[in-house]
């Protein structure tokens, strides 16, 4: 489910990466594209991945059409973002450290609540399609009241979660190979646990330029973006200040 808002800090233009972009040619267009990418990621609500659906990622051409910008400007912007570690490109475009810009836990709650409400809505629809000779009006009303109670319980749980005291996050611990294998098997995905471990060992267990906080979330990102495919072997671009002279 898309969300009607995203979070942008008031000091966004004090960020070092934004300042570097501001010194580039076409900097105004590139900055506008960055804001558009943030809002698009909010609409997708897929942990920072730009996906039209689970099996269809946004391409450069699609972004040019959706953002109403020339294709060469889109490519220039994406190259700059990738050099600065703001995005990663594999089978899909991924905004690095999406949780830095958004409350990912809240967005995940929205996704889960949306799935639950759709399931309840489908139950209501099946109820109205029942044969009148088999289900009485009274039983329908009782069942609909039960469904409404379920919705009230969901809302109460959501309120309690929001008002619960904040707990300090646990210190990150690197997973073992077996940890990753077991988690991948529990999710029945095709992520290569060896490649996952080797990749993050090589970059010091960092996502972009920031220390990893949740390796299970990274596994889920690999599921959507197919990080473990052959296309993920591309060497990352090494940023050079001369690129912006």
Secondary structure, DSSP 8 states (H G I E B T S, - for coil): ---S-----TTGGGSHHHHHHHTSTTHHHHHHHHHHHHHHHHHHTSTTB-EEETTEE--HHHHHHHHT--HHHHHHHHHHHHHTTSEEESSSEEETTHHHHS-HHHHHHHHHHHHHHHHHHHHHHHHHTS-TTTS-HHHHHHHHHHHHHHHHHHHHHHHHHHHS------------HHHHHHHHHHHT----HHHHHHHHHHTTSEETTEE-S-HHHHHHHHHHHTTTSGGGG-------GGGG-
